[in-house]
Amino acid sequence: RMAKKIKIIVESPEQNVVIPAIPLSAAAAILKVVLWGSQYVPAQSRDESVQLLLDNRDAILELVQTSVWELKACEPFRLVEVESGPNRVLIDILG
């Protein structure tokens, strides 16, 4: 079974957020739209992180596309598991 989807879970005492499993290609497309839309943030409202995204948009998109291609060749696995105090983030690559 090859990897096809990504699922993100963020758990905290205040709130749990579960982003349902979506196809890797859909996640990449969503990121592409977000990065494209970031160019419309008014210059005076851009903080350092927004400007960093804008300055590196093409490289980020290329990395994401390459990562999707590589992930699709893998078996399902847990990509990220981070715990900090009572907070936890999980990112799973699913079949």
HELIX and SHEET records of a PDB file:
HELIX    1   1 LEU A   24  GLY A   37  1                                  14    
HELIX    2   2 SER A   38  TYR A   40  5                                   3    
HELIX    3   3 ALA A   43  SER A   45  5                                   3    
HELIX    4   4 GLU A   48  ASP A   55  1                                   8    
HELIX    5   5 ARG A   57  LYS A   72  1                                  16    
SHEET    1   A 4 ASN A  16  PRO A  23  0                                        
SHEET    2   A 4 LYS A   5  GLU A  11 -1                                        
SHEET    3   A 4 ASN A  87  LEU A  94 -1                                        
SHEET    4   A 4 PHE A  77  SER A  84 -1                                        
END                                                                             
